[in-house]
Amino acid sequence: MKFKVPLRIGIVQLNPQIGQTKDTTTRAWKLLDEFQAKNKGRSPDILVFPEFALTGYSFHDRNHILPYTSKVGEGPTYQFAQQVSRKFNCYTVIGYPEKTSDDSKTATLYNSAVMVNSSGDLVFNYRKSFLYYTDDDWGCQENPMGFQQFEIPVNAQDPDGTTRQIALKTGIGICMDLSNYKFEAPFTDYEFATYHLDHGTELLLCPMAWLHSAAITKDTADPQEQWSVVQSVLDKYQLPEIGSQGNFEFNLDKPTNVEPMPFEEALSVKSYDNLDKPDICNITYWILRFTPFVALKKRYEWFHSKVLVPYFAHSSNKTYIGSSLAKPWVHEGKETVLVLANRCGIEDKKTVYAGSSGIYKFNGRTHGNQDESVDTTNQSVDFLGNLSKGLEGMIVRDVTLEVERESE
């Protein structure tokens, strides 16, 4: 039986700085209050905030991050999530640095994200599975459970229009989880996407602190020259070295602002300029990392030629890039909503974030010969809207998700 799940989903994009948790929290409330004043419809059912949304991200060592860590269900970030959920009668998902105990010497540290329900109760605490090298700097540990799925109760309409409560299959991922493991595993393993495709996840919520290509990393050839390019953009917009704060962008039920662009062209757009526009390069890359959920013509060639039989004979995976021995494309005829809540701004005059938070739906539809490339031209992805790369703000969309359940 097919059920339609109406969801009003919001993302809050912030530019937090280390040592400014109270200021960031105050600014987040100002943003939410302005949204409430502008909002003419119902409140969001789900609000998603970035990775380390209130604390800032670029910590250098264990002692640097320890004062900002909290146990599950405690601390400023959790209290903030409770207040947001109660105010808007919604689920709140937000990233924070977790510690397992109050013993500063022995506590295990995680990069985590918590979900709180409308009553302010803990629903789920997810720990990042794939770590970026900045996480390694302060001794973050990998999630011992790996990727996980859980269920949340939501209202849905059955074919007769009757409203019922069903359990929605939900997953949380944090930033680097979307990438191949340590950037060393085969790119086409698509580990996070494959796990959630194989488990039939219907709602994916991803707090992130994803970098723009202008960021200075350990692989940057000339950091000084790279920063001078970023500084010129900041000078153009008359912004401080941390980027924009408090110049809020509200994207409420507007048409999508992502123009379809072929893969190679999109990946060549790497300038940090045009801070009021989304970063098409990273948006295209994010969709690429969810290839198992995207329609591709070549899967049908694999299926009918049985070219994947040897692969499955030696693999425990249920699918390969979305294909199985039983079906060319496992996601065909199904729907999954993806929410990417990224942060914006700059830390330490080097860590430049991409912003561009967005909401997407993998609609499960094929379009024959058009399904050649995984990019913003692929019609199996509904691009529902994105925030800009450089401004704090909020995007809200009404999404109808169709899911299947066994009839009673």
Buried (B, 14 or more C-beta within 10 A) or exposed (E): EEBBBBBBBBBBBBBBBBEBBEEBBEBBBEBBEBBEEEBEEEBBBBBBBBBBBBBBBBBEEBEEBBEBBBBBEEBBBBBBBBBBBBBBEBBBBBBBBBBBEEEEEEBEBBBBBBBBBBEBEBBBBBBBBBBBEBBEBBBBBBBEEEBBBBBBEBBBBBEEEEEEEBBBBBBBBBBBBBBBBEEEEEEEBBBBBBBBBBBBBBBBBBBBBBBBBBBBBEEBEEEEEBBEEBBEBBEEEEBEEBBBBEBBBBBBBEEBBBEEBEBEBBBEBEBBEEBBBBBBBBBBBBBBBBBBBBBBBEBBEBBEEEEBEEEBEEEEEBBBBBBBBEBBBBBBEBBBBBBBBBBBBBBEEBBBBBBBBBBBBBBBBBEEEEBBBBBBBBBBBBBBBBBBBBBBBBBBBBBEBBBEEEEE
